[in-house]
Amino acid sequence: MDVDEAENQAPAPVVTDDETVVAELGSVLEQIEQEPNNIFLLRRQVDLMLQVGMVSEACDAASSASKLFFLGEALWHRILDANLASLTTPVNLDTVAQVLEAFAAAEDEYLSPVIFQLHATFLVGLTSTGDITGDDEVREYLDADTMRTMLRNIAERCNGLLNEIQAWQTWIDWEVSLLHDLSGSDKKEQIRHIGDLYLARLQTPHTTASETSSAYSSFCTKYFTDDYEDRLVQATKASQDAKWKLDREKRHGRTRTDFEEQLVSTTDVGQQAQLLLQYVDWETDPAAKRNKKAKGPQQDVGLCRGVFERLLLVYGNAAAAAEDASFAAAHVPEMAQQMRDTASAYKAAEATIWCRYFDWASENLKPNEDENPVTDVAGRAVRACPESGEVWNRQLTAMEAANDIPGIEKSVEKAQGLIVSNKHKQSVASLVELFVTHASILHRRYRELPANDEHPVFLNLVAASDSMLKAYPEGDPSLRLEKFSISWAEVAAVELIMDLIALLSTPVRSRDASYQWTILSADTQARYGDVDGARERYNKAIQGPDLDWPEAVFEAFTTFENVHGSLETIQAARKHIGTAQKKLNRRREREAQAQQAQQAAYAHPQAEAAAPVAAEPATAPAEPAVEPMVVDSVAPAVASTEAAPPTSAQEKSAVAEKPSAAVAPGTTASAGDKADGEVEIKRDRENSTVLVTGLSPDTTVARVKAFFEESGEVRECSMTEEPGAAMVEFMSAETVPVALGRDGKKLDGRAVRVSMLWRCTLWVTNFPRSADNDSLKQLFGQYGKILSIRWPSRKYVDSRRFCYVTMESPAAAQEALVLHKFQPAGESFPMSVLISDPAKRTKRTDYSNCTLFIGGLHPKSTEGEVRHLLERYGTIVSVKVPWDKAKNQAKGIAFVEMQNKAQADAALEANGASHRGRHLKVEISDPQHAEKNRGKISNAQQATDRRERTVYLFDIPPGSQEGLLQQELEKHFPVRRVELFENKGQARVELESANDAGALLLRSDKLEFNGATLRIQDHSESKTAPAKPAAAMAASTSKPEASSSLSFAPRPRKTNKAMGQAYRPPRAAAATAAAKPSGGSGQDQFRAFMNTTNEARKKADEEAKAKASADRAKREAEWQAREADRKRALEDGEEGSEAKRPKRGDKGDE
């Protein structure tokens, strides 16, 4: 199920078997007794109760659950609709009170116009003759003043929502309806009151201001006939400020109306979220806040809050829709889990917005006697995203500011239960954030207490460590809690350092395999006298097989012995390091041999297929287009701006199956170039390249190289697309630890950050085919600055959809991992977003040998049916049933990938089997099937067709990417293939048809790419231009250019037999043709004509602008003269004789 579609339709899961639903409800209730904080189970409980008609119980369960988490707009709407539908009229006062409590609980979540409108409609119906009416007691309670207060409160809560009109419209309609039962002075008072309501509404910015003004005009026509004009003048003046905020307040060239119009025309959830993010940036622009003058942009606190609330509602609805889709897909566990992962991704993004909302509110909103808006935002945030540690951090700091110590302890206990009970990818980081925040609050509170084993912070850290290991036995890869514990002890409790290190030395995978923990703990032990303990820790660490960065530990161990050891201990350390190094090298060589053999096996058939065409090496292996790319799950990297190391010895291998995202892959020796069993570890780009950020815009490559000259020999240094960052590759990975030690040093007056490049780089795949460089920048840009995006070449496989996104820091890359498993609108598979870890490469299978082609399927056959047909023969890795969008049905074929070739061969027995009355065709899939069919066309016909739709581009700037060039061209014309010759600054472009090629050649607008204007020709400059006149050919004495492996010269055309004498033009025409320059004179004439036309149009536009400017200046002078005359008349005492008129600014609106 598509998430966006589910969000738009918000369907309730349909279950026809009541007994099944009741049984599932019983099972859910039993699980809730064991896990009372499980959000998924609590939501499922409410959903099932509604399905079986337990409306009252569902309302009670929802009210209790809403104290822990947000149920969301869609689920509350269903609950309230069911509740109202179950009422019997006339309702009594107790029932009304229960319904109002349910509305209050729903409105305490997201700012939902749908819920507000339902609430207002319910109130109005109680006092009228609608479907739900109240008894006499209810009517007596809901008198005019009480109703007015309730409706006003609902309408005022929607004031910041510029697109919301329904709640206010319900209120004003109710006020107008009271006029029918009033007379005399009461009626006049009510008319005056309604007029004031219209004026107040016109002073509030909203998108339907013109409709409100028209309605007020009609109201005045009916009830204010005597002072109609004065009323309209007053309304015009009252609405000026609101109109200015809506239509004329500009920042960065945009107004609020621009955003609102875009939002109205956008139905896609992802695009709405992106627009609202830009809207939030616009509203919270610091320049508007600093503007103290009366004119110019001003920050409106109410409108800022409104945009924040609208953005949060979009993310909340998307997450809830994904959760509901997981209910509907419960019979397909994989799909249900995918939907839950999507919901978690939306919630992670929503948590980021809540944190930003809280930070903005803390700075801009001040508490009053009735409420503290900052505390309100924090309280709602932890209910909206209870699994987020960052959100709980905001709640605890708000409580600390309010000195609510008991509340802090209760919140920590509550947060711990919610995070542990609702585990997801970010749960470890969230729990660590909670513990560190709590410990830091205690440290600030008990800073002056003496250091002993009864210290509150020490006890808290001990308890936090135990809780962490119970919930997550593998520990926290970032080691934040361990680092905080040692730092706190060094500052506030030196006597407890050894106790803390002993406590944190419990065997845990995240600590045992971490070079950071080994060096940190050993260095701390040595500094505080436990030299033997530090030496023992180093010896134990280097013997471990899973240490993430052995070289760094080797170097630290050597430094430790040089400072603290004797000659004997230094020699012993060298011996131990040498032994460990040999084991490490042997392990890496074995891994390199396996990878090189696998790469050679894959590259051999690829090389044969690509032999006829000279090409550059592809940037990444081509993946089958019929299935989403599958990547091994990546363990969370260190989520900090510290430079982080490789995570295993495997990544030291020189032969990369999946190339690094850092730089283009280099050429490595094939398996045949070396003797059997001999492996030469060559250029290791993944582990020898660092990213340097924080550079000055004026910093040059030479300055960066000089900065690292003491670290080791630099192989290559290049600046990134975005200024202020550079990539530095060293000759050896062993010099990287020294380079990382430069982190925080100053270069050209700025402190720079040095990180491993692969830790800052994301491997992204399975994004929509329509996605381009700009859309991915917009998607990933919300998690941090993007330095570059590398795209693969598509000249051989057009279906390749992956890229490498380099973020500004490892922390930003970790933040962007929330997009993993995110499913864009209209896509069948979720995106894969993973750290480009060289140790986590997916081992490629021989796709052609393991994939079956299934033909003869019925158009209504499903993926499940195909799985059922073949699952008896082995494990099915994936199934793809292509969809015919034109016919809105399956194409009748499928591609099934088995686990290995033996299982695929066994599945061939299904060939000829009957399914839905059809005989199936089952065979091994042939990747070259389409190429073989195309090969039936004669080579001469192919060459002619290719030449007719091929053009050549020149003056391409250096450093350009072939993938980006193809994206730019596809914005204008359909493109089949692009081949870039970077060393020549040229490209060969094969378009979809000859008509497209002609249109590109005759294009009047300049084609710009990477800041350069490209030249377009129908022939390469390395060839002889086509259709050269005979005279020019005779006069030419230059030798032909030497042939190049990159040139596209066709084979010599065979001479055909004579078919009769050809037509010869007259001599005059021939002489004229010979005198003309070669190369498409008709195109030159057309371009000259278009240039002349454009110049004439431009000149006419300039003349029109000059005339308009002169007329405007003339009118301004006349107005100034009239104003001067009026002022003189006033000074002469003629003020009484001149009629009042509105200000100049009001004239146009009146």
N, C-alpha and C positions, 0 to 999 in steps of 0.2 A: 504493500500500500504506500502511495506517495504521501509524504508528510504534509506537504503544502495542501494537497487535495483534501486530506483528512482535516486539516485545520480550517479550510474554507467551509466544508460541508458539516463538520462536527457531528458525524453520525453516532448514534448509540450502537454499541456492539449488538448484533442481532443473534439471539439464541432462541430457537424454537422449542427445545426440550426443557420444560420447566423442572423436571426431576434432575436433569444434569446441572442446571443452574443452582438448585437448592443444595445438591451434593457438593458442588464447588464452593458455595457460600459456607457450608459447614466446615469444609477443609480450611478455608481462609480464616475463619474464626478461630480454629484450633491453632493455626500458625501464628495468629496475632497474639494469642496468650503466651507463646514462646518469644515472640519478637514484637513487643508493643510499640516500638519506634520505627518499624519498617514502613516506609512511605508507600511503596508499591502495594503492599497488602492492604493498607488502610484505604487507599484509593479504590482498590479492587472491591473491598467490602462495600463501600458506598454504591459503586456501580452495580454490583449484583443485587443489593437490596432494592434498588430502583427497578431492576428488571423483574423481580418477583412481586413488586407492588407493595413492599414494606416502606411506604413513604415516610411515615412518622419516625421509624427506626433509622432510616437513611438521613433524615434531618438531624437527629440527635448525634449520629455518628459523624456527620459532617461538621457539626458545631464543635465537637470534641477534637476532631482531627485538625480543624482550622487553627487551633491554638498551637499546633506543632508546625504546620506547613500550609502553603497556599494550595487550595483545591483547584483554582483556576476558573476563568470566566465560563467556559463551556459546561463544566460539571455543575457549578452553582446554578447556571441557567436551567439545566435539566432538573435539579433538585427543587428550585423555586416553582418551575412550571408544574411539576408533579404535585407539589404541595398545594398550589392554588387550585389545581384541577380536582383535588380530593376534598376541597371544602364544600360544605353544604350551606346554602344561603337560607335565611340571613345568618351571618356569622356573628358570634358573640364576642365580647371584649377580650376574654382570655385567648381565644383563637387568634384574634388580631395581634395581640401582644406577642404570641409565639411566632407568627409570620414576620412581624417587624424585627424580632430578634434574629431570625434567619437572614433578613435583608441586611441588618447591621453587620453580621458576621461576613457576609459576602462582600459588602462595601468596604470592609476593613482590609481587604486584600488589594487587588489591582484597581486602578481608577477606571472602571468599566462603564461606558455610556449605556451599554445594553442593560446592565443590572439597574442603573439609575432610572432608566426609562420604564423598566418593568415595575420598579418601586413606585414611581410617580403615578403610573396608570392604576396600580392597585389602590393607592390612597384615594384617587379621584373616584374610582368605581364604588368605593364603600359609601360615598355620600350621594351617589346618583342612582340611576336605574339600570346599571350595567349588569353583567353576568354574575358578579360577586358583590352583594350588597350587605351592609351591616344592619344589625337590629337597632332598636331605639336607643339602647345604651351606648352603642358605638356611635350613632349619629350625634348623640348628646356630647360624647367625649370629643368627637372630631368636629368642633365648631369652626367657624370661619377663621378665627385667629390661630387656632391650633393647626389647621390645615395649611394656612398661609406660611406659618413658621416651618413646617415640615417640607413643603414644596420649595420654599426659599433655600433651605439648607441643601436640598438635593441640587438645585440649579447652581448655587454658588460653588459647590464642589466641582462643577464642570466648567467654571469660568476660564480656567487655563487651557481647556481643550478647544482650540479654535474651530474644529470641525464638528463640534457637538451642539445641536440645536433642539433635540427632541425633548429633553427634560424641561428646558425653559419654555418651549412651546406648549407643553402640557400644563405648566403652571399658568401661563397667560390665558390660555383657553379656559381654564377653570375660573380665573378671575373675571373674565368677560361673561361667563355663564351666570355669575351671581347677579348681573344686572337685570335679568328677567324677573327676579323676585323682589327687587328693591324699587323704591319710589321716593320722591321728595329729596330731602337733604341727604339721606343715606345713599341714594343713587348718585347724587352729585359728588359726594365724597368718594364713592367707589370709582367713578369716572376719573376724578383727579388722581386717585391712587394708581389706576391702570396707566394713565399718561406718564406718571413718574416712573413706573416700571419700564415703559418703552424708552424713556430718556436714559435710565440707568443701563438698559441693554445696549443702546447705541453708544454709550461710553465704553463698553466692553468690546475688545477686539474679537471678531468672529467672522467666519468666511461668508456668511449669508447676511452681511450688514445691509446690502441693498434691498433684500426681501424684507428685512425688519423695518427699514425706512419706509418702504411702500406700504407695509401693513399699518404703520403708525399714521401715515398720510390718510389712509382709508378710515382709520379710527377717528382722526381729527375731523375729517369731512362729515362724519356722522354725528359726533358729539361735541365738537368745538367749532361750530360754524362761525361764531363771532370773531374769535381770535385765531383763525386757521393759519394765516400768514405768519403771525408772531410765533406760533407754536413751531412751524416748520423752520423758521429762522433759528429758533432756540435749539431745535433738534440738529440742525446743520452745525451750529457751533459746538454742541455737545459731542458730536461724532468726529470732530476734526482729529483729535489726538488718537483715537482708535483707528481711523483711516490711515493716518500717517504711519502708525506702527505696522499696519497690515500691508499697505501698498507702497509706501514711499521711504520707509526706513531701510537703507541699503547697507550691507556689509559685504565686501568682496564681490560686488556686482550682483547680489541676489537679495530678494525681499522675502518676507514670510509668505506672501501670495505665491511666489515661485515654488516654494517647497510644498505648499498645500495643493497646488495644481498637479505637481508631479505625483504626490501621494494619492490623489484621487484617481489618476490614470494608471496606477501600479497595483496589481493584484498579487504579484509574487511576494511571498513572505520575506525571502532573502533580500529582494530589492527594496522592500519597505523598510527593513531593518537598516540597510545601508543608507537610505535617504534620511531616516530619522537620526542616525548617527551623525550625518553631516549637519542636520538641523540642530542637534545638541551642540555641536562645535560652533555653529553660527550663533546660537542664543548665548552661549557662555564665553563668547569671544572676550579675552582679557582687555582688548582695546576699548570695547564698549563699557566695561566696568570702570576703567580708568578715566573715561571721559567725564569730566566734572562740569562741562559747559551745558547750557540749556539746549543748544543745537547739536545735531549729530547723533550717532547711535547711542542708545542708552540701554543698559541691561534691565529687563523687566523680570523681576523675581517670579511672579505668578506664571508668566509665559514660559520661563525656563523650567519650572516645575512641571508644567503641563506637557512639555516635549519629553522630558525624562519619563513621565508616567506613561505616555503613549508608546515610547520605545520599550519600556519594561513589559507592557501589555502584549506587544507583538512577540517578544521572546517567550513570555509565559504561555501564550496561546500555542505557539509552535511546539514547545516542550510538552504541553498537555495533549496536543493532538498526536504527537509521537507516542506518548504513553497510552492513549486510547487505542491507537493502531496496534500496539503490542498486545492489548487485550484481545482485539479481533483476530490477531495472528497467533493466538496461543497454541493452536494445533500445529503450527510450523515453528518449532523452537528457534531455528536459526533466524528466521525473519523477526520473531518476537524479540530476540536479543538484539538484533540490529536496530529495531525501533527504540528499545530502551537505551542503547548507546547513543542514538540520535538525540533522544530526550536529554541525556546527560550532557551532550555537547551544547545544546541550547541553554541548559541551566548554567553551565560554566560561563558561557558568554553573558548570560543575564547577571551572574554574580559580579562580573567585571563592571557592568553598568551600575549595579547597586553601589559598589564601592566608589565609583566616580560620583554618583548622586550624593552619597554621604559626605564625601570630601568637599563637594561644592556647597552642600547645605551647611556644613560646619563653618565655612568661610563667609557665607552670604545670608544665612537665616539666623535671626536672633530670637531667643525664647521670650515668651510673654507670660502673663499671669495664668492664662488658661492652658497653654500647652507649650511644649518644647519641640519644635519641628525636627530638630536633629535627632533627638531620642526617638521620635516617631518613625523617621526614616530607618534608623538602625533596627528598631524592633520589627518593622515590616520586612526589612532585608533578610534577617535571619530566618523568618518564616517562609519567605519566597525561595531562598537558597540555603536550606539548613545543612547541606553537605559541604559548604564552602568554608574553608578556614579563614580566608581573607574577609569574608562577610562577618564572621564571628569576631575577628580582630577589631573591626569597626564597632561592633556592639560593646565589646569589653572596654575599649578605650572611651566610649561615650559614658559608660557606667563609672569608669575611673574618674572622669572629669566631674561627674555628679556625686562622687564620693559614695557610691552605692556598693560597698564591699560585700554585704550579704548577697546582693543581686549578682555580683561577679561570680561567686562560688556556685550559686545555683545555675547560672548560665553555662559555666564550664562543664558541670556535670551533665546538663541537658545536651549541650553541643557534642560532648564525647559520645553519649548514647546514640544520637542521631547519625553522626559520621560513621561510627563503627557498624551500625545496623543497616546502613545504606551504602555499601562499598561500591566504588567505581574507580576509574583510572587515577583520579586525582585525590583519592581518599587519604593516602599516606601523607601527601604534602599538606592536606587540610588538617589532619590530626597533629602533625608537627607544628604547623602554624598556631594551632590552638594552644598547645603546651608551651611553646616559646612565648606567646603573648601573655599567658597567665603567669609564667615565671618572671617575665620582665616587670609585670605589674607588682608582684610580690617583692621583687628586688627594690623597686622605687619606694615601696611602702615601708620595708623593714631594712633599709640601707644601714641604719645605725646599730642594729643588733649585733652582739658578739658572734663570732664564727664558731659554731660547734655543730655536732651532729643532730641538734634539735632545731637548727635554723629552718624557718619556714620554706625558704627557697630550696635548700638542700633536700628537705623531705618531699617537696613538690617534684623536684627533678628525679628523685628515686622512684616515686610513684608513677611519674610520666614514663620513665624508661620501662618499668614493668608493664604498664598498660600498653605501651607501644609494641612490645614483644608478644604480648598475648593476642593483640589484634592482628599484627603483621609480623609473623616470625622471621621473615627475611629482612626486616628492618627498613630503614630509610636510606635510599642511595645518596641523598644530598647531605646526610650527616649533620643536619642543622642543629638538632638537639644536642648531639655530642659536642659540636663546636661551641654552642652557647654555654654548655655546662662548664667546659674548661675555661672559657673566657670569664664567666662569672666568678669562678673560684679564684682565678688569678687576681681579680679586682677586689673581691669582697671576702674571700675565705681561703686564703692560701693554705691553711692547715688541712683543708678538706680535699686538696687536689688529688693526692694519692688515693684517697677513698673513692673519689669519683672515677678515676682511671680504672681502679680495680672493679668498680661497679660496671663500667662500660666495656670491660674486657671480656664479657660473656660472649661466647662464640655466636656470632650472627653473620650471615652471608654478606650483608651489605658492608660490614666493617672488615671482615676477614679478607675480602677481595679488593679493598680500597687502598690505594697508595696514599691517599690523603690522610686516612685515619692512622695508618702505620707511621707516617712521618710525624704527624701532629702529636700522637700519644708518646712516641719514642723521644721526640724532642722535648716534650714537657717533662717526661721522667728524667731525662738527662739534666735539664736545667734545675730540677729540684732534688738532685742528689742520687737518684736511682739509676746509676749508669749501667749496672749489671742487668737490671730489668729492661732497659732500653735496648741493650745489645741482644738479649734473648728475644725481644720482639722483632728486631730486624732479621735475625737468623731464621726465626719461624716464618716470617712473611716471605722471604725470598725462596723458601722451599715450597710454598704453596703453588699449585698448578693454575689457579684462576686469578692471580693478581692482575689487576687491570692495567698497571703501567710499571713493569719490572725495572726498566732503566732508571726511572726516577727514584725508586727505592735503592737501587744499586748505588747511585750517586750520593743519595742522602746517607747511606750506610758508610760509604767511604769518608765523607765529610765528618761524620760522627766519630769514626775511629781516629781520624787525623787530629781531632780536638781532644777527645777523651781517652783514647786508647794508648797502648804501648806498642813496641815493635812486634811483639808476639801476637797481640790481638789484631794489629793491622794486617800481618801476614795471613792469619787465620781468616780474616774477613775477605781478603783477596781470593783465597782458596775457595771459600764458600760461594763468593760471587761468580768466580770462574766456572765452578760446577753448575750453578744455576743458569749461567749464560749458555753453556753448552746444551743443557736440556731444552732451554728456550729456543735455541737455534734449530735443534733437531725437530722440535715440534712445528716450528714455522716452516721448515723445509718440507715436511710431510704435507702440511696444509697447502703450501705453494704447488707441490707436485700434483696434488689432487685437483686443485683449481686450474692449473695449466692444462692438464689432460682433458678436463671437462671443457675448457674454453676452446682447445684445439679441435675437439670432437664436434663442437657446435660451429666453429668458424669454417671448417672444411667445406660443408655444403653451401654455406653462405658465400664463400669466396668463389665457388664455381658459378653460383647464380649471378654474382655481381661482376664476373670476369669481363663481359663485353663492354662494360661502362667504366671509365676511369672515374674514381670518386675518392673523396676524403673519408677517413675512418668514421664510422657512426659514433655518436656520443653516448649511446646506450643500446643494449640489445633490444631488438624488436620483440615485442610481446604479442601473442595472438590477440586479434581484435575481437574475438567472440567471447572472451571472458575477462572479468576484472583482474588486474594484476594482484597476485597474492604475495605478501611480504611477511617474513617472520616478524612477530611482535617484538618491539624494541623496548628494552628495559629503560625506565626513566633515567635520563642523564642528570648530572648535577645541575640543578636549577638555580644557578647563580652566575654572576658575571665573572667568577674566577675562571681562569683558564683550566680546562679539564683535559685529561689524558685519554689515550685510547683505552678501550674497555677490555681488550683481551689480546693475547699474543697473535691471534689469527689476523688481526688487522695490519700486522707488520708485513704480511705477504705482499709481494710486488705485483702479482698477477691478479687484477681485480675483475671479478665476473661482472659486477655492476659497477660502472665507473663512478669515481667520486664526483660529488657536486662541486667541488672546489674549482677544478680546472679541467679543461678538455683532456681526455685520456691520451696518453702517449702510446707510442708503438712499442710493443714488447716482442721479444723473440718467440717464434713459434716453437712447438715441441720438436719439430724436425731439425731445427738449427743446432740442437745440443745432443750430445750423446745420451744414450738411454740412462735414466736415473740421475742425470746431471741437471741441477737447477741453479740458475743464476738469478739472485734477487737484485733487481734493478731499481729503477726510479720508483720511489714510494711516495706518491703525491699526497695520498690521504693523510698519512701520518707525519709528513714533513712540511706541511703548509699551515701557517697561522694567519689569523685575521687580526688586523690592527685597526681599531676604531678610535674616534675622538681626535683625528688629525685636523690640523688647520687647513682651510681650503687652499692655501698657498703652498702647502708642503708638496715637495716633488718626490719622484721615485728615488732620485739620488740621495735625498735626505733620509728617506726611510731605510735604504740600504746601509747608509752610514750609521744609522741608529742601531742596527743589528750586526755591525761588523765584528763586534767582540763576541757575539753569540755563536758564530760559525759562518761558513761560506754560503752565500746566498746564490741559489740557482736562478731564480726568477722573481721579479717583483712587478706588480701591476696595480693600478688604482681601480677601484670599483666604479660602477655606473654612477652611483650616488657619491657626491664629494664627501671627503672626510674619512675615508676608509681605504685600506690597501690589503692585498693578499701577498704574502711573502712565502716563497717555497725555498727550503734549505736543501743543500746537497745530501744531507743525511738526517734521518729522524732522530739520531742520538743528540743532535744539537738543539732540538726543540725545547727540552726542559730549561735550558739556559735562556732561550728566547722568551719563554713564558715568564721567566723571572723578571723580565723587563716590564711586566704589567704594572701600571701605575706610575711609571717613570714619565718625565716630561720631554716632549719633543716640540721645538718651536714654541715654547711657552705653554703648552697644553699637556695635561696628563692623559696618556693614551691607554687604551685597554687592549690586551693581547690575549687572544683565545684560540683554541684549536678550531680550525675552519669547519671541520665536519660537524662539530657540536653546534654550530650556528646555522647549519644548512639542513633544509627539509627536502625530502624526496616526496613529491606530490604526484598522484596519478588518479585515474578514473574520474577526472573532472569533466564537465560537459564539453562536447565537441566545439560548441560555440565560444568557449572561454578563451580569452586572449590575455596578452600581457597586462593590459590595463585592468581587466576584471579581476585577475588574480592579485594584482597589487592592491586593489580596493578591498578584496576579501581578507588578505593576510595583513594589510596595513593597520588594521585595528588592534593588532597584538604587538606592534613594534615597527620600527623603521626597516624597510626592505632595501638592502644594498644592491642586489642584483637577482635576476631570474634567468636561468640558462635553459634554453629549449633545444630539443634534439632535432636533428635533420629528418625531414619527411620525404626525402627524394626516393627512397626505396620502399618504405612502408608508410603509407599515408595515415594509417589508423593509430600511429603512435601518439599516446596522450599521457605524457609525463613531463615533468620539469623539475628543476632544482631551485629552490627559493632560499637565498642567503639572507638571514636576518642580522640585526646589528649586534646581537649578543646571544649566548646560550640560553639565558633566561627568556628572551623574546621567542626563541625557537620552541622552548618548552611550553610557553603560553599558547602558541599557535597549534599545539598538538590537540587542543580541544576540537579542532576541525576533523580529526581522524574519525572515520565512520559517518561524517556528515553527508547527508543525501540531498543534493541540489534538486530543485523542482524539475520534474519531468525525466529524471534519470532512473535507470533500473538498478544501479549499483551505487553504494556509498563511496565517497572519496577516501583515498588512503593518504594520510599525512604522517610521515615518519621521519625521525632523525636519520640523516644519511650516514649511518654508522657503518664503516667498512667491515666491522666484525659481524654484522647482522645481515649480510647479503643473502638473498634468497637463492638457493641452489636451483638452477634451471633444469627443467625436465625436457626430454626430447619430445616436444609437442607433437611433431608429425607422426611419431610412432605410437603415442598413447592416446591420440584423439580419434574418435570415430565420427563418421558422417552418417546421419540417419535421414533417409529420404522416404517419401511416400506417406508422411504423417498426415493425419486429418488436420485441417486448419484450426479446429477447436481443441487439439491435443495440448495438454499443459505440461509444464516442466515436471510436475509430480508423476504424471503418467509415463514420461520418458524414463525417469529414474526407476520407476517400478519395473519397466521392461528389462532393464539391464543390470539392476543391482544384484541379481543372482550370480553374475559373472565376476564380481569383485567390487572394490571400493571405488565409488564415483567421486572424483575430485570436484567436478563442476559440470553444469548443464547449461547450454545456451540455446534458446529457441528464438530465432530471428523473427521480428515482427514487421509485417507489411503495413506501414502507416496509411498508405493510400486506400487499401481495402479494409483497414481496421481489423485485421486478423493475422494469425500466424502464417508464415510462408510455407509451412508443411515440411520443413527440414529442421534438423537439430545437430548440434555439435556436443559430443559427450567426451570429457577427458577422464580416462581411467588412471588408476594409480601407477601402473607400469605397463610395459608392452605385453607381458604375458596375459594380463587380464584383458587388454584390448583385443588380443588375438582370440581369446576364449569367447568374447562377446560377438565375434563374427558369426557364431552359430545362429544368432538371431536373424541373420539375413534371410529374407523370404517369409518371416513370421507374419501372422495376420494380426492387425490391430485396427479396430473400428471399421472392419470390412475392407481394409486395404492391406496389400502386401508390402512389407517394409524392405528398404534397401539399406543394408548395414555394411560399411566398408571403412578401411583406414582413411582418415582425412588426408587429402593431398593439398598442401599449401600452395602448390604451383598450378592448381587446377585452372584458375582464371588466366594465368599467363599462357598455359598451353592452348586454351581456347583462342586467346588473342593471337597466338602464333600461327593459327590457320590462315590468317590474312597474309598476303604476300609481303615480303620485305620491302619491295619497291613502293607498294601502296602505303605501308607503315611510314617509310621515310618521307614520302611526299606529304602525308597527312601531318606528320610531326613538324616538318619545316613550316607548313602553312600556319600552325598555331604556336610557333615559337618566336619569342622576341628576346633581345639582349639588353641588359641594363649596364650602364657604365657610371664611373665616378662614385662608386659605393665607398663610403668612408671606412677606414681600417677599424678592425675590432667589431664589425657588424656580425650579427648572428643570422644564420640562414633561416632559422625558424621564425624570427621576428620579421625578416624581410617577407617571408611568405604570408604571415599574418597581415602585414600592411597591404600587400597586393590583393589579398582576399577580401579586403574591405571594399574594393572597387570591381574586381572581376573574379570569376571562378578560376582557380589555379589547380593544375594537375601536379606540377613538379617544379621545384626551384633548386638550382645547383649554383652555389656561390664559389667563386674563385677569389679568395680573400687576398692572395698575393698580387692579383692583377686589378682588384677593385671592380670586378665584373661579375655578372650573374646571367645564367641562362634560364629563362622562364618558359615553361610549357603550359599554355592555357587550355581551357576546356574545348575551345573551338577556334576556327580561323576568324570568325566574326569577332570574338573576344580579343584576339590578337590585333585585328585591324582597329578596333575601338581603342585599345591601349596605345597604338601607334599614333592615332589621330587625336589623342587626348589633348585638349587645349590648356588645361590646368597643369601646373608643374607637379611632378611627382617628387615629394620630399620624403627623405628617410634619414633618421639620425642627424638631422640638421643640415643635410646636403641635398642638393637638387640633382636628381638622377637623369641621365640621358637615356633615351629609348631608341633603339634601332631594330630593324628586321634582320640584321646580319651581324656577325661578330667582327670586330676590328682585326682579328687574326686571319680572316678570310678575305677573298676577293669579293667585292660588293657585287650583288646580283644585277643582272640587266645592264651591264656596262656597255656603252655604245661601241660600235666597231672601230670608229676613228680613235677613240680614246685608248682602246686595247692595242691598236697598231702603234700609237705613239708611246705607249708605256714600254720602258726598257728595264724597269726594276725587276730584280729577281723575286720569286715568291718567297714568302716567309717560311722559316723552318717549321716543320710540323711539331706540335706539342701534344703531350698526353692529355692535356686538358681542353684541346680544341675539338670542335665538332665538325670536322670536314667530311662531307658525304663521299661515298665511293664514286669513282669516275663513271659517268653514265655511258651505258653501251650505245653504240651508234645503231639506230634503227634503219631498216631498209627504206629506200626512197619510195615515197608515196605520191609522187607527182610534184611538179614545180610549185614552190610556195609563192605567195603574193609578194611582190616587191614594191615598196612605196616609191612615189616619184622622187626624182633627184633632189628637188627643192626641199621636200619634206625630210629626206634623208639627211641633207646638209644641215637643216635646222635642228634635227634631232642630235646630229653629231656635235653641233656647237653648244648644246645645252650641257650643263654639268651633270655628272652621274649621280644616281642615288635619289630617286623619288621626288622629281620636281613638283608633281601634283600635290604632294604633302606639304612642300614648302609654300606653294601658292595658297593652300588652304590655311596654313598657320598664319601667313601674312594677312590674309583676309580677316581671320579671327582677331589678330592683334589690332588691326585697324578698327574693327568694330568695337573692340573693348576700349580702345583709346577714346573713340568718339563717345561711348556711353559714359566713361569716366569723366570726360570733359563736361558733358551735359549735367552730370550729377554735381560736379563742383560749382557750375554756374547756378544751379538750383539752390544749393546750400548758401552760396553768397547772397543770392536774392532774398532768401528767407531770413538770413542774418540781418540784412539791411532793413527789411520790413519790421523785424523784431526791435531793432534799435530805434526805428522811427516811432513805433507804438510806445516804447518806453519813454522817449522824449516827450511825446504828447501827454502821457499820463503824468509825468513829473511837472509839466507846465500846468495841468489842471489842478494838481495838488498844491502847487504854489499859489495859484489864484484862490483856492479854497481857504488856505491858511491866512492869506491877506484879508479875505472877507471876514473871517472869524476875528481877526485882530481889530477890524473896523467896527465890531459890534453887530455883525449880521448873523451871528450864530443861530438866533432864534428863528430866522427866516429860512434856514436851510434844513431840509428834511434829513432825518437820520438814515444812514444806509449801512449795510453790513461792511465789515472789513474787506480789504481787497482779497485776502486769502479765502474768504467765505463765498465770494461771488460765484466762482466756478461750480461749487458744490450745490449752491442754492438753486 
